[in-house]
Amino acid sequence: MSRIGREPVKVPAGVTITADNGLLTVKGPKGTLTQDYDATCISFNIEGDVAHVVRANDEASVRAKHGLYRALLSNMVVGVTNGYAKTLVVNGVGWKVAKQGNKVVLNVGFSHPVEIFENDDIKLECPSITEIVVSGINKEKVGQYAATVRCIRKPEPYHGYGIAYKGEVIERKEGKTAGK
């Protein structure tokens, strides 16, 4: 049984947490994040540099929300202090990526280049011609944007060509063997 909700969340210097009327707000050096929460069964106690998530009772749905909101609060604190980043690797013969202004142009085997754009929440970088770094303060948005970029050309199992997360293991299949 998980006890995630009972663990305190350390609040670093420069970060402020407020919880009012079902809206949790975390402000830090990198920006501000907000999250709705169920104020009828969850409350937040912020004491100095430690925050606790408190549940109203021990019903199963309330226990689930207890762990959920503690994890969301922890992710928000890390996001406004350090931020999040996902690195994608482009693997293919002649495939490359390049940053041009606020967009990244991908040449990944199609007859045309594919363009992806930065927005207010997401920043894109290309440290090399085969890597894309998606970064931001919101863990959910960074992960979703990285998954959207990966879907442009998912890794295929025969040669391993495609856009994959850095460190992702691609299960390889054996190709066709000779007939008779």
C-alpha positions in Angstrom: 0.0 0.0 0.0 1.4 3.4 -1.0 2.0 6.1 1.6 3.0 8.8 -0.8 0.4 11.3 0.4 1.8 11.3 4.0 5.3 12.3 2.9 6.1 16.0 3.4 7.1 18.2 0.5 10.2 20.3 1.1 9.8 23.9 -0.1 13.1 25.5 -1.2 13.9 29.2 -0.5 12.3 31.5 -3.1 9.2 29.3 -3.5 5.8 30.2 -2.2 2.8 27.9 -2.0 -0.8 29.2 -1.6 -4.0 27.1 -1.5 -7.3 29.0 -1.7 -10.8 27.9 -2.7 -9.7 24.8 -4.6 -6.8 26.4 -6.4 -3.2 25.5 -5.5 -0.6 28.1 -6.7 3.2 27.6 -6.6 5.5 30.5 -7.4 9.2 30.2 -7.9 12.2 31.6 -9.8 11.2 30.0 -13.1 7.5 30.9 -13.1 4.1 30.2 -11.6 2.0 27.0 -11.8 -1.6 26.5 -10.7 -3.6 23.4 -10.1 -7.3 22.8 -9.2 -7.9 20.5 -6.3 -10.9 19.1 -4.4 -11.1 21.3 -1.4 -13.9 19.2 0.2 -11.6 16.3 1.0 -8.0 17.7 0.6 -6.2 20.5 2.4 -2.7 21.8 2.5 -0.7 22.8 5.6 2.4 25.0 4.7 4.7 25.4 7.7 8.0 27.1 7.0 9.9 25.1 4.5 7.6 22.0 4.6 4.2 21.4 3.1 1.9 18.6 4.1 -1.2 17.3 2.2 -4.0 16.4 4.6 -7.1 14.3 3.8 -10.5 14.6 5.4 -11.2 10.9 5.9 -10.1 7.4 4.9 -12.4 6.6 2.0 -10.8 5.0 -1.0 -11.4 7.9 -3.4 -10.0 10.4 -0.9 -6.9 8.3 -0.2 -6.3 8.2 -4.0 -6.6 12.0 -4.2 -4.3 12.4 -1.2 -1.4 10.7 -3.1 -2.3 12.4 -6.3 -2.2 15.9 -5.0 1.0 15.3 -3.0 2.7 14.1 -6.2 1.3 17.1 -8.2 2.5 19.5 -5.5 6.0 17.9 -5.5 6.2 18.1 -9.3 5.1 21.8 -9.2 7.8 22.7 -6.7 10.5 20.9 -8.7 9.2 22.6 -11.9 9.4 26.2 -10.6 12.9 25.6 -9.2 14.7 23.3 -11.6 12.3 22.7 -14.5 11.9 19.6 -16.6 13.5 18.4 -19.8 13.1 15.5 -22.2 15.7 14.6 -24.8 14.7 13.0 -28.1 17.1 11.4 -30.4 16.6 11.2 -34.2 18.0 8.0 -35.8 17.9 7.5 -39.5 20.1 7.8 -42.6 20.3 11.4 -43.6 17.8 12.5 -40.9 18.6 15.7 -39.1 17.0 18.5 -37.1 17.8 22.2 -36.9 16.5 25.2 -34.9 15.4 28.2 -36.9 14.1 31.0 -34.7 11.3 29.7 -32.5 10.8 26.5 -34.5 12.6 23.3 -35.1 12.7 21.9 -38.6 12.9 18.1 -38.9 14.1 16.2 -42.0 13.0 12.7 -41.0 12.5 10.8 -44.3 9.3 12.5 -45.6 9.1 14.3 -48.9 8.9 17.6 -47.0 10.4 19.0 -43.8 8.3 19.0 -40.7 8.2 22.1 -38.5 7.4 22.1 -34.8 7.0 25.4 -32.9 7.9 26.6 -29.4 5.1 28.1 -27.3 4.9 30.0 -24.0 5.2 26.8 -21.9 7.7 24.8 -24.0 11.2 25.7 -25.1 13.0 23.7 -27.8 16.8 23.3 -28.3 18.9 21.3 -30.7 22.3 20.6 -29.1 23.3 18.5 -32.1 21.8 17.6 -35.5 20.3 14.4 -34.1 18.9 15.7 -30.7 15.9 17.7 -29.6 15.6 18.9 -26.0 12.0 19.8 -24.9 12.0 21.8 -21.7 9.6 23.7 -19.5 8.3 24.1 -15.9 5.2 21.9 -16.2 6.1 18.2 -16.2 2.8 17.2 -17.8 3.1 19.6 -20.7 6.8 18.8 -21.3 6.0 15.0 -21.4 3.0 15.5 -23.7 4.9 17.7 -26.1 7.8 15.3 -26.3 5.3 12.5 -27.0 3.7 14.5 -29.7 7.1 15.1 -31.4 8.0 11.4 -31.0 4.7 10.5 -32.8 5.9 12.4 -35.9 8.1 9.3 -36.7 7.9 6.6 -34.1 10.9 4.2 -33.9 10.4 1.1 -36.1 11.6 -2.3 -34.9 13.6 -3.5 -37.9 16.3 -0.8 -38.3 15.6 1.4 -35.3 14.9 4.4 -37.4 12.7 7.1 -35.9 12.4 9.6 -33.1 13.0 8.0 -29.6 13.6 9.2 -26.1 17.2 9.3 -25.1 18.0 6.0 -23.3 14.8 4.3 -24.7 15.4 0.7 -25.6 13.8 -0.2 -28.9 13.0 -3.9 -29.2 14.5 -5.1 -32.5 12.9 -7.7 -34.7 14.7 -10.1 -36.9 14.1 -9.5 -40.6 12.9 -12.0 -43.1 15.2 -15.0 -43.6 16.0 -16.5 -47.0 13.4 -18.8 -48.5 14.2 -22.2 -49.6 
